[in-house]
């Protein structure tokens, strides 16, 4: 009996050893894609670049979310309903460390910490029987696009990047696909040793530029994948002389292209979705020697208070193949309620660009004739439209100003200024002045006119005045795009120095001149000086040796 037991034990040990030995070799599916080079060997089934109908089947079979009344898929991302910027890290190592803008946006991580977390993510995937891979492109221009790969555990995550990035048109196109960068989304993995590792929480979004790989752990939010690649484009492209931009873009029927820069809540997505123009893209673009090109193959729009009346193009884009994130769904009717923000005010929808009726199929445009900086000024100081000189354009680009209401609307009327360099500081990997210098050269070379458009308050600050009407904003933008604004007479703002039209067909004079709209003119003057001082204080961080100083083009207080 003892011998028999020992023999059985020996067979079990031999079997266990064979199993371990087998796992030392990559599965055929993994080997075919080269994932074994990343240390990933086990998943026997890789679902690569699934079609939308197949993604829907997987999402339903995996019980990853719910299908709403019109067939759109909806998912919740747990406690993280937005990016986690304090948990973004970049390995500090040569040669990239000399290029990077280190600080709160690009936090340094030790190489050994990254390797420990990387191995943990790989070990997680090596316990799985299946995984999902999306191979595609970032950048519509074939001459400068980057090949990107996403490894995910859930079908909806592949659905998200399928919506957001540029999809290969055939299987032949990705034969022998060798990615320029890979994101491993190990959302279920957390860093229990985060204090020892010197990071901010158990969540990590970490980039290794030399290894050409990023790892995501502890958060299910889809936007981390999108913005992660955007951050990398902000690193690669300027080194090639190409301008990366956090902006939307559209083109007229005559081929004239316009760019819209703006932070969240300024109307960037809404105002670029113009029924009279073709949408190139709503969020991220590059400007190279050929013109403008979209980074993405889709749109990622906020859904808060969305209705067919106020944003018809986006509302109608929410249909089969689109995907809702963290949006309240009525449990009985399965109809989304965009006014219910009980989950988050950052409810989102991703959808392929072709869901917009008047999209530009090439996702490209000529060199822009006009650049529009959008701001939502809750202080009620800035005019609805102003023309900027080249130097003022650079100053306002680096300032990246908007304003948000502090706290809740009830009982708190003091707005809060927000400055975000280049209208997207959270995604800049190089020093902001690098992008400003690139943009300045582009504007000068192509004779591009630059305007500031305020979609915020008029007749007083938040709590006193009222929000600029979408009709007035559209009229100002139409005048910029059709060139009629050039026929206006302008006055010079005594503090900010930009040129304000004295009259514009369709816009009342007391709206064009914000001081006139205020009942208390002295209060307006004081508020204007106060805002100007905020600009000056913010800009001091860009006045450093070795970089172009545009401070002389800012407000005079």
N, C-alpha and C positions, 0 to 999 in steps of 0.2 A: 504493500500500500504506500509506504514511504517512497519507494522508487517510482511508482506510478504518479504520485503527487509531484515528485521532482521533475518527472518527464513532462507532465502537463504544464508545470511552471516554466520549464525550459522552452516549451513550444510558445507559451504566451510571451516570454521574453524575446524569443526570436521574431515572433510576429510584430511585437512592438518596435523592435529594432528595424525591421523591414519597412514599417510604416514611417518611422523617422527618416530612414534613408530615402524613401520615396519623396518625402517632403523637401529633401535637400535639392531636388530637381524641380524646375518649374513645370507647371501644367502646360499642355500644348497651347491652350488659349492665352496664357500669360506670356509664354515664349514668343508666340507669333507677333505680339505687340511690343516686345522688348521690355515688359514690365519687370522681368527678372533682374534687369540692370539696376532697378530701384530697390531690389531686395524682396520684391513681392513674388511669391512662388506658388501659393496654395490655391487660390480660387480656380475651380475647374471650369467655371462658366463665366465668360465675360460678355456682357451685352453692350455692343459697341454701336453708337450712332443709330439708336432705334428710331423708327418712324414715329410720327405722332400717334397713329392708331395703336402701335405696339406699346408705346409709352403709357397710353391710357390703360391698356390691359394690365401692365405691370403695376401701375399705381393702384388700380382697383384690387388686384390679387394680393398685393402687399399691404393693403389697407392703410395707405399713407395719407389719405385725406378724403375729400368728398367731391362729387360732381354736383354742381349747382344746376338750377333749372334749365339753363340754356346750353348745358354741356361743358362749360368751363370747369377746370379742375381747381379746387381750393385746398390749401394746406396751411397748417399752423406751424410756426417755427419755435414754439415754446417761449421761454422767458426772454429770449433775445429776439426782439422784433425790429432791430436796427443794427447797424454796425457797432462794433466794440473797439473804438479807436485807441483806447488805452491799452489794449491787448495786442496791438500790431507791433511786430519786431522785425529787424533786419540784422542778419549776422554781420558783425563788424570784422572785416578781413580785407586783405589786399586782393586785387587792386581797387575794388569798388568803394572802399572806405574813404578814399581821397575825393570821390565825386559827390558823395551823399551829403544831404542837408540834415545833419544830426540834431536831435532835439525832441520835443514832445510828439512831433509827427512821425519821425523816423527814429525809433528808439533802438539802441544797439543791444544785440544779444551775443553772448559768447558762443563760439563755435561748438564747444563741447555740450552746451545746453541744447542747442539745436539738434545735434546728433542724437542725444538721449531721447528727445521728444520725437525725432524722426523715426528712430528704431521702434518706439512705442506705437506710432501710427502704422508702420509696416507690419509689426507683430499683430496688430488688430486685424489688418486685411488678410494676414496669413491664417487667420482662424475662420475666415468666411468661405462659403462654398460658391458665392457668386458676387459679382461687382459690376459696376456700370462705367463705361468709358465714352467720353465725347471727344472726338478729334475735330478741330476746326480752325478758324482763323480769327485774328483780331486785326482789323484793318481791311478796308475794301479795295485799296490800291494794291494790285499784285506785286508791284515793285518794292513795297515797303511793309507788307503785311507780315505778321508773325504767326507761326504755327503754335497753337495752344492745345494742351491736353488736360482734361479734368477726369480724375478718378473719384467716383462717388459710390456710396453704399446704397443709396436710395434712388429709385427711378425718377422721383419728382426733381431731384437735384440735376439729373441729366436733362430733364424737361426744361428746367430753368436756363441752363447754359445753351441748350439747343435754341431756345427763344432769343437769348441775348447775344450770341456770337454768330459769326458768319458760317453757314452750313455748307460743307462740300456738296457739290452737285452730283457726284457719282462715287461709287465705291472705288473705281479706278483712280480717282483723284487722290485718294488717301492710301494707295498701296505703297508700302514702305515708308509710311508717315513717320518722320522724325521730329518730334516737337521741339520748339525753341524754349518752351517753358511748360512745366507740369505743376498742376495744383492737386495735391492729395487731400481730399476732404474726409477727415476722420472725425466727424462731428461728435461721435459718441465718446471719444477719447478725451480725458481730462488730465491735467497735470497736478497730481496730488502733492508734488514737491515744489510747488510754485514759489513758496517763500525761500526755500533753499536755492532755487534757480535765479532768484532776484527779479522775477516778473510780477505783474500786478494782480493776477488771479489765476484760477485753474484753466481759464480760457487762453488760447494762443492762436495767433495768425502770424506765422513766422516765415520769412523769405530768406533764401540762400541764393544770392545772385550768381555766384560762381558755380554752384551745383545746378542752377537753373530749375529749382524746385521750391514750392511753398507747401506748408502744411497747415491745416485748419483743425483745431480741436476745441471741443466744449461749447460750440455754438452751431445751431442749425440754420441761421439766417443766410438766405441765398445770396444776398448782396455782397457778402464777403468775397465770393468767387469773382463776381463782376468787377468790383473795385480793386481787388488784388491784381488782376491783369492790367487794369487802368494805371495803377501805380507803377507797374513794370514798364508800360508804354511811356510813362512820364520819365523813366530812366533811360530807356534805349533810344528813343527818337531824337531828343535834343543832341545827343552825342553824334547823331547822323545829320544834324542840321535841319531836322524836321520839327515843327511846332506841334506839341500835343495840347489839346484844349478841352476844358470842361465847359462845353457849350452845345447848343442845338444849332441846326443849320437847315435852311431851305433855299429853294431857287425859284425864280420867276419863269414864266413861259418863254421869255427871251433869253433865258440862261443865266441871268444875273443872280449871284449868290449872296446870301446874308448870314451872318453869325449872330447868335444870341447868347451872351454870357450872363450868368446869374446864379445866385445861391438858391437853396430850397425856399419855395414860397414867393418867389419874385415873378413867376409866370413864364419861365423859360420853355417848359414843355407846351403849355397852353398857347402861347403867342407864336411859336414856330409852327404849330399845326394850323395852317392858314388854308382855307378852302380854295383860295386863288393862286396858291403856290405849291410846289412839290417838296415834300418833306425828305430831306437827306438823312436826318437823324435827330434824336431829341436830347443827347447827353454828352457824347464824347467823340471828338474828331481830331484829325491831324491836318496840317497844312504843309504840303511839300512843294517841290518845284512844279508839280502838275496842277495843283489846286487843293481843294478840300476833299477829304474822304472820311466816311464814318468808320469808327472802330468796330461798331456792333452790327448785328443783324436783326435787332429788335429794339423795343422800348421798355422802360421800367418806370411806370408812372405812379404817382400817389393817387389813392382813390378817395381820400377824405372829402366828403360833401360832393362827390361826383354825381352829375346828372346829365341826361342827354341834352338838356337845354343849355347848360353852362359850358360843357366840353363835349360836343357831339362826336368828334372823331375818336377820342379816347373811349368814351362810353360804348360806341359801336364796335370798337376793337376787342371788347371783352366778349369773346365767343369761343367756340370749340378750338382747342390748341393753345389758347391763352391760359395763364395760370395766376390765380389770386393768392396772395400771401396775407395772412392775419387780418382777414376781412370778416366781419360778422355775417353769418349766413342764417337766415330764418330756419329753425329746425323743422318747421312744418312745410313751408312752401319751397324751401331750398333756394330762395331768392336772396342775393346779396343786399345788405343794407349799408350803403356807404356813409350814411349819416350817423350810424351807431359806431362810436369809437371806443367801446368798452374793452376791446382787445388792445388797441393802440391807435394813435393818430397817424401812425406811419404805415397804414395799410397800403399794399402795393399790388400792381398787376404787371406781369411781364407778357409781352406778346410779340410775335414776329412782325417785322416792319411792313410786310405786305397786308397786314390787317388794316392799315391806313389806306383809304381809297386813293389818295393822290400822293403816294410815296414815289420817290425817285428810284427806279429799279437798279441803277448802277451804284447807288449810295455814294455818289461823287458829284462834285461841282467845280466850276471854274474858281479862280482867285476871287475872293469876295469884294464886292463894291462897297458894302457897308458892314460895319461892326456895331452892334448895339449892346451896351452894358445895362442890364436891368438891375434895379434896386427897389426894395420896398422900404421907403423912408417913413417910419412911424413917428418921426418928429414933426412931419409936415413942413419941412424946410425946402426940400429940393423941388424944382419945377417938373412938370410931366415930361418935358423933353429939353435937352440942351446939346449943343454941338461942342465937341471937345477938340482942342488943338492936339497935334501929335504928342507934345510933352504931357498935356493933361490926360491923354489917353493912357499913357504909361503909368502916370501917378494913380489914376483910378483903377487900372488893372492890378497894380500891386496892392492897392488898398482893399479891393474886393468888398465894398461896403454894402450892407443891408441892415435893417433893424427889426427886432422882434419885440413883441410886447412882453414885458417881464411878468412872470407868474401867470395867474389866471386873469381873465378879463374883468371879473367882479372886484371892484374896489382898488385896482392897481392900474394907474394910467400912465406911469412913467415907462417909456419905451427903452429898450436896451440895444445899444449899437453892437453890431457884429462885423468884424473885419476878417476876411479870409483871403489870403494872398492869391492872386490870379483866379479868383472866384472858385477856388478848389484846393485850399491849403492842405486838406487832409490827405490828398493824393499826390502831393509833390514830393519827389525824391531828391531833386536838386534844389539849390538855393533859388528862391523866387525870382531874383534878378536875372537868372539865366534865361528863364522863360520870357521875361519882359524884354530883354535885349533881342531875343529871337523874334518876338511879335513886332517890335519896333522896326526891325529890318523888313519884315513882310509888309507892314502897313506902308512904309516909305516906298518900297520897290513897286508896289501895285497901286499906289495912290488911293488907298482905302480910307473912306471917311468914317469917323467914329462918333457915336452919339451916346448920351446917357438918358435913359428913360426911367422915370420914377412911377412905379405901380402902387405906391403907398398912400399916405394921407395928404389931404389938402384942406385948407381953411382952418388949420390947427393940428396939433399932434393927436395921437391916439387918445380917445376919451373926450376930445373937444371937436376936432374936425371930422371929416368923413373919408372913407376909402375912395381913391381915384376910380372912376367908373371904367369898366372894361371898354365901353364905347369910346371914351376919350383916349385911352391907351391905344386902342386899335387905330384910331384916327391919326395919332402921332406917328405910329409905326408905318402906317400906309403912306404918310407924307415923306417919311425917310426912304421907304422902298421905291416909291414912284418918282422920287427926286423933287417933288414940289416944294419941299421944305427949303430948298436952295433959293427959292424966290422970295422968301420971307426977309423982313428987316429984323436985325438982332440987336439986343442990348447986352451989355457985359455985367454979369453978377459981380457986385463990389467985393464980395468975400471969396467966392469960389473961382471967379475969373472966367468961367465958361460962358458961351454965347447962348442967350435965350431968345427964341422967336417972339416978336412983339404981337404977331397975329398969325393964326393958322386956321384955315377954313375948317369949320366944324368943332372948334374948341373955343370955349368962352375965354375972354381976355383975363378974367379974374382967376381962371384955372391956370393959364399959361404963366401968369405972374403970381407966384405963391404968396408974396407979401400983400398983394391986393386982396387976396382971398381971406386973410386974417382980419378979424374985427379989431384986434389990438396990435397995431403995427409995431409998437415998442417991444411987445412980447415976442413978435416974430424976429425982430432984429437981435434980441438977446438969444433966442433959440438958434438962430443961424450962426452966431459967433460961438455958441456952445458946441454945435456940431462941428464947425470948422476946427475948433481946438481938439476935438476927439480925433479927427483925421490927422492933425499934426502930431499928436502924441503917439498914435498908432504907427505913423510912418517913420519915426525915429529909428526903429530897428533895421530899416533898410539903408540907413546912411552909414555905411561902413567902408573902410579903405578897399580899393580894388574893384568896386562895383559902381555902375552908373547911378548918379544921384539925380532923381527927378523931383526932389522936394520943392524946388523953386516953382513948380507948376501946380502946387497945391494951394489950399485956401490961405488967405492972408488975414490973420486975426490980430 
